[in-house]
Amino acid sequence: MTQITTENPSVTTAPLTALDRCDSCGAQAYVRATLATGELLFCAHHAARFKENLAGTALAWHDESSRLLDERGA
């Protein structure tokens, strides 16, 4: 997946942790979508599902889903 970042200081760029949960299903979040009204956290599945719909309005799309491959291989 693509990681989109921004230079905007109002956008959170801190790494996601195991405590960050998907707003859709409660699984571990690997993607943070920053919108003008706030942030949405998604698991890899829901991020893929909603990415196209949010692409036009998201200020930033912070994607750490590549960590899933790192965690499985370790």
C-alpha positions as CSV (number, residue, x, y, z in Angstrom):
1,M,0.0,0.0,0.0
2,T,1.0,3.6,-0.5
3,Q,2.1,5.8,2.3
4,I,1.0,9.4,1.9
5,T,2.5,11.9,4.3
6,T,2.2,15.7,4.7
7,E,4.2,18.6,6.0
8,N,1.1,20.0,7.7
9,P,2.0,20.5,11.5
10,S,-1.7,19.8,12.5
11,V,-1.4,16.3,11.1
12,T,-0.3,13.5,13.6
13,T,2.6,11.5,12.3
14,A,3.3,9.4,15.4
15,P,3.6,5.7,14.8
16,L,0.5,3.6,15.4
17,T,0.7,1.1,18.3
18,A,-1.2,-2.0,19.4
19,L,-3.5,0.3,21.4
20,D,-4.7,2.1,18.3
21,R,-7.9,0.3,17.1
22,C,-9.8,0.4,13.8
23,D,-12.8,2.6,14.0
24,S,-14.8,0.2,11.9
25,C,-14.2,-3.2,13.6
26,G,-11.9,-2.7,16.6
27,A,-8.9,-4.7,15.1
28,Q,-5.4,-3.2,15.4
29,A,-5.1,-0.1,13.3
30,Y,-2.4,0.2,10.7
31,V,-3.7,3.3,8.8
32,R,-4.5,6.8,10.0
33,A,-6.6,9.0,7.7
34,T,-6.4,12.6,8.7
35,L,-9.5,14.7,7.7
36,A,-10.3,18.3,8.3
37,T,-12.7,17.2,11.0
38,G,-10.4,14.7,12.8
39,E,-8.7,11.3,12.4
40,L,-10.0,7.9,11.4
41,L,-8.1,4.7,12.2
42,F,-8.4,1.6,10.1
43,C,-7.1,-1.9,10.0
44,A,-5.5,-2.9,6.7
45,H,-8.8,-4.4,5.5
46,H,-11.0,-1.4,6.1
47,A,-8.3,1.0,4.9
48,A,-8.3,-0.7,1.6
49,R,-12.1,-0.6,1.5
50,F,-12.4,3.1,2.2
51,K,-9.2,4.5,0.7
52,E,-10.8,5.4,-2.7
53,N,-13.7,7.2,-1.0
54,L,-11.5,9.2,1.3
55,A,-8.8,10.0,-1.2
56,G,-10.4,13.3,-2.2
57,T,-10.9,14.6,1.3
58,A,-8.1,13.2,3.4
59,L,-5.4,15.6,4.4
60,A,-3.0,12.7,5.0
61,W,-3.0,8.9,4.7
62,H,-0.5,7.4,7.1
63,D,-0.1,3.7,6.1
64,E,1.9,1.2,8.2
65,S,0.3,-1.9,6.8
66,S,3.7,-3.1,5.5
67,R,4.3,-4.0,9.2
68,L,1.9,-6.9,8.8
69,L,4.4,-8.6,6.4
70,D,7.3,-7.8,8.9
71,E,5.4,-9.3,11.8
72,R,4.5,-12.5,9.9
73,G,8.0,-13.1,8.8
74,A,9.6,-12.5,12.2
